[in-house]
Amino acid sequence: MEEIARVAAELEAGRDDAAAPAEGAEGAAEGAAAIAINGVLPQHKRKSGVVWSAYNLSEEKPSCTVCGNVPSPTGGTSNYWSHLFVHHRAIWLKLKQKAGALTGSGEAELSALLK
């Protein structure tokens, strides 16, 4: 339960971690040029949906900030939501609540998980 509360607090606080540039002389220059503000790569700058707060956008393929899993991007955000639903249910509920899409039964499940 403490883990759920910690991760939920981190998600609400937003991304504070800045991505580190790649190592090596050439890699450092390329890495610094490829990293945008707040550690988000330029190709991910339009990903503003609430689901993206649970993923590391400083990598070419966004990975889960909790377990490091990289869902397939072929289904749009569906695979990212599904990963959270199956593996990190409390985070999924918290993000749905933040998006205003949590039902009454979801609210009950979230409050039961956070107790």
LUMSELO-703352 format. One record per residue (C-alpha): residue number from 1; x, y, z. Coordinates in steps of 0.2 Angstrom, whole numbers, plus 2048, in hexadecimal, padded with zeros to 3 digits. Layout:
# residues N
<k = NUM; u = X; v = Y; w = Z>
...
# end
This chain:
# residues 115
<k = 1; u = 800; v = 800; w = 800>
<k = 2; u = 80E; v = 80C; w = 804>
<k = 3; u = 815; v = 808; w = 7F2>
<k = 4; u = 805; v = 80D; w = 7EA>
<k = 5; u = 804; v = 81D; w = 7F4>
<k = 6; u = 816; v = 821; w = 7F0>
<k = 7; u = 813; v = 81E; w = 7DD>
<k = 8; u = 803; v = 828; w = 7DD>
<k = 9; u = 80B; v = 837; w = 7E5>
<k = 10; u = 819; v = 836; w = 7D8>
<k = 11; u = 80D; v = 836; w = 7CA>
<k = 12; u = 804; v = 845; w = 7D1>
<k = 13; u = 814; v = 84F; w = 7D4>
<k = 14; u = 818; v = 84C; w = 7C1>
<k = 15; u = 828; v = 848; w = 7B9>
<k = 16; u = 837; v = 84F; w = 7C3>
<k = 17; u = 845; v = 844; w = 7BC>
<k = 18; u = 84F; v = 84B; w = 7AD>
<k = 19; u = 856; v = 83F; w = 7A1>
<k = 20; u = 868; v = 83D; w = 7A1>
<k = 21; u = 871; v = 83F; w = 790>
<k = 22; u = 879; v = 830; w = 788>
<k = 23; u = 88B; v = 82C; w = 78C>
<k = 24; u = 89A; v = 82F; w = 781>
<k = 25; u = 89F; v = 83F; w = 778>
<k = 26; u = 894; v = 83C; w = 769>
<k = 27; u = 886; v = 835; w = 773>
<k = 28; u = 886; v = 843; w = 780>
<k = 29; u = 884; v = 850; w = 772>
<k = 30; u = 876; v = 846; w = 76A>
<k = 31; u = 86E; v = 842; w = 77A>
<k = 32; u = 86E; v = 854; w = 780>
<k = 33; u = 867; v = 85A; w = 76F>
<k = 34; u = 859; v = 84C; w = 770>
<k = 35; u = 853; v = 850; w = 782>
<k = 36; u = 846; v = 85D; w = 783>
<k = 37; u = 83F; v = 867; w = 792>
<k = 38; u = 83C; v = 85C; w = 7A2>
<k = 39; u = 844; v = 84D; w = 79B>
<k = 40; u = 837; v = 84A; w = 78D>
<k = 41; u = 83E; v = 845; w = 77C>
<k = 42; u = 837; v = 850; w = 76D>
<k = 43; u = 82D; v = 842; w = 765>
<k = 44; u = 824; v = 840; w = 776>
<k = 45; u = 820; v = 853; w = 779>
<k = 46; u = 80E; v = 851; w = 773>
<k = 47; u = 80A; v = 843; w = 77F>
<k = 48; u = 800; v = 84D; w = 78B>
<k = 49; u = 7F3; v = 840; w = 791>
<k = 50; u = 7F2; v = 83B; w = 7A3>
<k = 51; u = 7F8; v = 829; w = 79F>
<k = 52; u = 809; v = 830; w = 79A>
<k = 53; u = 80D; v = 836; w = 7AC>
<k = 54; u = 810; v = 823; w = 7B0>
<k = 55; u = 81D; v = 821; w = 7A2>
<k = 56; u = 82F; v = 827; w = 79F>
<k = 57; u = 82F; v = 832; w = 790>
<k = 58; u = 841; v = 835; w = 790>
<k = 59; u = 844; v = 825; w = 786>
<k = 60; u = 840; v = 821; w = 774>
<k = 61; u = 833; v = 814; w = 77A>
<k = 62; u = 82A; v = 81A; w = 789>
<k = 63; u = 82C; v = 80E; w = 798>
<k = 64; u = 822; v = 80C; w = 7A8>
<k = 65; u = 829; v = 816; w = 7B6>
<k = 66; u = 824; v = 808; w = 7C2>
<k = 67; u = 82B; v = 7F8; w = 7BA>
<k = 68; u = 834; v = 7FE; w = 7AB>
<k = 69; u = 828; v = 7F4; w = 79F>
<k = 70; u = 827; v = 7FB; w = 78D>
<k = 71; u = 815; v = 7F8; w = 786>
<k = 72; u = 813; v = 7F7; w = 774>
<k = 73; u = 80F; v = 808; w = 76C>
<k = 74; u = 805; v = 800; w = 75E>
<k = 75; u = 7F4; v = 802; w = 767>
<k = 76; u = 7F6; v = 814; w = 76B>
<k = 77; u = 7F3; v = 817; w = 77D>
<k = 78; u = 7E9; v = 808; w = 780>
<k = 79; u = 7F8; v = 7FD; w = 783>
<k = 80; u = 7FF; v = 809; w = 78F>
<k = 81; u = 7EE; v = 80A; w = 799>
<k = 82; u = 7ED; v = 7F7; w = 798>
<k = 83; u = 7FE; v = 7F5; w = 7A0>
<k = 84; u = 7F9; v = 800; w = 7AF>
<k = 85; u = 7E8; v = 7F7; w = 7B1>
<k = 86; u = 7F0; v = 7E6; w = 7B2>
<k = 87; u = 800; v = 7E9; w = 7BB>
<k = 88; u = 7FE; v = 7FA; w = 7C5>
<k = 89; u = 7EB; v = 7FA; w = 7C8>
<k = 90; u = 7EC; v = 808; w = 7D6>
<k = 91; u = 7F6; v = 813; w = 7CA>
<k = 92; u = 7E9; v = 810; w = 7BC>
<k = 93; u = 7DB; v = 815; w = 7C8>
<k = 94; u = 7E4; v = 824; w = 7CE>
<k = 95; u = 7E7; v = 82A; w = 7BC>
<k = 96; u = 7D5; v = 826; w = 7B6>
<k = 97; u = 7CF; v = 831; w = 7C5>
<k = 98; u = 7DB; v = 83F; w = 7C0>
<k = 99; u = 7D4; v = 83E; w = 7AF>
<k = 100; u = 7C2; v = 83F; w = 7B5>
<k = 101; u = 7BE; v = 82E; w = 7AE>
<k = 102; u = 7BD; v = 823; w = 7BE>
<k = 103; u = 7AC; v = 81C; w = 7C2>
<k = 104; u = 7A4; v = 819; w = 7D3>
<k = 105; u = 7AA; v = 807; w = 7D4>
<k = 106; u = 7BB; v = 80D; w = 7CF>
<k = 107; u = 7BB; v = 81A; w = 7DD>
<k = 108; u = 7B6; v = 80C; w = 7E9>
<k = 109; u = 7C4; v = 801; w = 7E3>
<k = 110; u = 7D1; v = 80F; w = 7E4>
<k = 111; u = 7CC; v = 814; w = 7F6>
<k = 112; u = 7CD; v = 801; w = 7FB>
<k = 113; u = 7DE; v = 800; w = 7F4>
<k = 114; u = 7E5; v = 810; w = 7FC>
<k = 115; u = 7DF; v = 80A; w = 80E>
# end
